[in-house]
């Protein structure tokens, strides 16, 4: 049945979904990589498509920006549409000195300044972690493509404009890059007993003052997209 945020019917969405924040990136992936893509969702402009990649059914859908938004869309995909795997494909800001513009970062874990985990009433601090099934497949795919990539801890932040100017503090703890969605995705997957992974392309280096253009962020980060698609067929 459709949800308040998704027009799809049961069976319209594949078991594995690639989830960029930008719905236009979802359309770009569908049009450039999927065979016979069909649009299953246009509610609130959050485009979703299903097609095949190398014969394997794959869906791609936008999540919007921030943990509340991906929290809604990923919860519905896991719990209402029987999706098993969600791979976030997004952009990030580099924090670590050795992570450069256009590098790929695979999020093994996701630190956060969000209170998203408070809903679970846990007597401690939860550590959002990627699914090994997806993580190991993504590393193998990245190695096969000879991509420049890093695996480690990322930061999912509730703030884009950070008045505390805290990136240097996170850098001291070995965090590779900052983004805004992975921690909520990892928590939703854990709660549903499903699989999640975040694969990112570095779009800017705030500590170095470097950045890419909006058009580049939407259409040219192909290495990340191809790693995610190859991961999808490895875990079919």
N, C-alpha and C positions, 0 to 999 in steps of 0.2 A: 504494500500500500504506500502511496506517496506520503511524505512527511510535510510539515510546514515549510521546509527548506529545500525539498527535492521532489521533482516531478516523476522520478523513476518508479517503475513497477518492479516487483520481485522478478529476478532473472535478467533485468536490463544491465546490471552492473557485474563486472567480472570479479573473481575471487581476489585478484590483486589490483590495487588502484595506485597510480602515481598521483601525488597531490601537490602541485605547485600552489603558492599563495595567489598568484596572478591568474585569473581565469583566461586571460589572453595567452598566457604561456601554455595553459591546458589546451587551448585550441591549436596553438602552434605545434605542440607535440602530436596531437591527434592528426593534423593535416599532413605532417611531414614524416611521421613514423608508423602510424597505424594503417592497416589495410581496412577499407570499407568502414570508416568510423561513422557511428550514428550518435547524434546528440540526444542524450536522455534527460538533461536538465538545463533550464534557463532561468529558474526562479532566482530573483535578486541579481541576475546577471552572473551567477556562479556556475559557469558552463561545465558540463560533464559529458564525456564521450566514451563509447565502448567500441573497440575494433579488435583486430588481431595483430600481434607482432611475431613474425616468424611462425605463424600458425597457432600461437597461444593467445587466448582471449585476455585482453588488458583494458582497463579503464583508466581515464585520466580526468581529474576534476579539480577545480580551484577550491581553495580553503579560505581565502580572504586573509587579512592581516591580524595577527595576534592570537593568543591562546584561547580567549572566549570564542573566536570564530572557528578555528580549527577544532576546538573542543566540541562544538555543535556538529559540524560536518562529519568528523571522524567517528563520533559516538553513533550517529545515525547509520553510517556505513557499516560499522562493526555490528551494531545491535539490531538494526532494522533491515539491512540488505545482505546479511551473511557474508560480508567481506572478511577475508582471512588476513590479508597483508596490505598495509598502507605504507608507501614509500614517499615521504615528503621530498620534493625536489625544489629547492629554494635558493635564495641568496643569503649571504652573510657578510659581516664585517670582520676582517682579520683582527685578532688580538695578539697572537704569538708572533714573535719576531721572524720566525722561519716560514710563516704562512703568507704567501704573496697573492697579489691580484690574479684572479682567474684560476687559482688552485682549487682543487676539489677537497672538501672536508667531509668525512663520514663520521657522524656523531655516535660514538660508542655509548656516551651518557650525556645527560642534559641537565646541568645545574640551572637554577632559576631563582629569580627574585619575586616570583609569583606566589600567591597563596592558593593556587589551584588545588594542591593536595589536601587542603584543610577539609574539603568535603568528605574525605575518607575517614576522618576522626582517628588518625593514627597517633599512637603515643610516642612520637619521635619524628625525625626528619626522613622523608622518603627520598630515595635516589632513583630518578627516572632513567631507565636503561633500555637500549635498543635490543631487539630480538636477535639472538646469535644466528638463527637460521638466515635472516636477511643480511646481517652484518658480514658473516663469513662469505656469503655469495657475492655481496657487493665488493668486498676486498678482492676476491678472485677476479671479478669482472674488471675492476680498475687495473689490476696487474696485467690482465690479458690485453687491455687497451693501451698499456704503457702510459697511463695518465699520471700526472703529478698530483698525488693525493696524500692526505694526512688522516689518521684515525685517532680519535680521542674525545676528550670532554669539550662540549660546547656550552654556551650560555643562552638560555631562553629568557629574554627580558620582556617585562611588561612596559618598559619605557624605551621609546626611540630617541627622544630628546632627554638625556639623563642629567638632571640638575646636580646630581652627586658626582658626576664625572668619574665613574668608578672603574673604567676599563683597565687602568693600570693595576688596580687591586686584584681583578680577576686574572690578569696576566701573570701575577706572582704565583698563582695557584695552578698554572699550567693549562689554563683554558685556551683553546685554539681559536675560537671565533664566536661571534655573537649573532643571534637571530631571535625570532619572536614566537615560535610555534612548537618546537620539538618536544619540550617537557610535557605539555598537555597531551600531545599525540601519544607519547610513550606511556603516560599514566592511563589514558583511555584504553590502550591496547592491553596493558597489564590487567586492568579491571575486567575487561571482556574476555581475557584468555586468548588474545589474538597477537599478531606480529606487527611491529612497526620499526621503521628506520628513517633517519634523516640524512639525505645527501645534499650537500650545499656547494655552491660556487661562490668564491670570494668576489664580491662586487665592489667592495671598497675596503680601504685600510685606514680607519679613522685616526689611529695613532701616528700614521705616516702622511696623512693628508692626500691619499690617492683614491680614485674612484673610476667606475665605468659609467657609460651613459644609460639612460632609461631604455633605449632601443636595444642595446647590448644585453641588458638584463632580461629583456623579454624574449629575445630570439636567438642569441648566439652562444648560449652556454650549453653547447651540444654534448660535450664530454660527460657532464653530469646526467643529462637525459639518457644517453646511451648506456652508461653504467647502470642506471635504474632499470631500463628496459631489459638489459641482459640479465640483471638480477631477477626480474620478474619471470623470465623463462626458466631460470635455474630452479625456482621454487614452485613451479606450476603444480 
